[in-house]
Amino acid sequence: MPPTANGVLFITLEDEFGFMNLVVWNSVYQQFREILFKSSFLMCEGKIQKAKGAKVTHVIIDTAFPLLVPSERTPQIREHSY
């Protein structure tokens, strides 16, 4: 959250096709704060914005979900002594 962004959180993603910004407005941030900061993997829904000829795509986030919930995580492997 840059100080000049008026409470907007930007999450930048990169892959072989380029950059994508997830734009999280303050109201959405307040609602999904814990998920956004504590989840290793996110699934986000929102509206895609890309200006013609622009290199960066923006997704205005409406909702965020943890992709893995604690009960679905791989169980710890038990230690084995030989």
Stockholm file with secondary structure:
# STOCKHOLM 1.0

chainA/1-82         MPPTANGVLFITLEDEFGFMNLVVWNSVYQQFREILFKSSFLMCEGKIQKAKGAKVTHVIIDTAFPLLVPSERTPQIREHSY
#=GR chainA/1-82 SS CCGGGTTCEEEEEEETTEEEEEEECHHHHHHHHHHHHHCSSEEEEEEEECCTTCSCEEEEEEEEEESSCGGGSCCCCCCCCC
#=GC SS_cons        CCGGGTTCEEEEEEETTEEEEEEECHHHHHHHHHHHHHCSSEEEEEEEECCTTCSCEEEEEEEEEESSCGGGSCCCCCCCCC
//
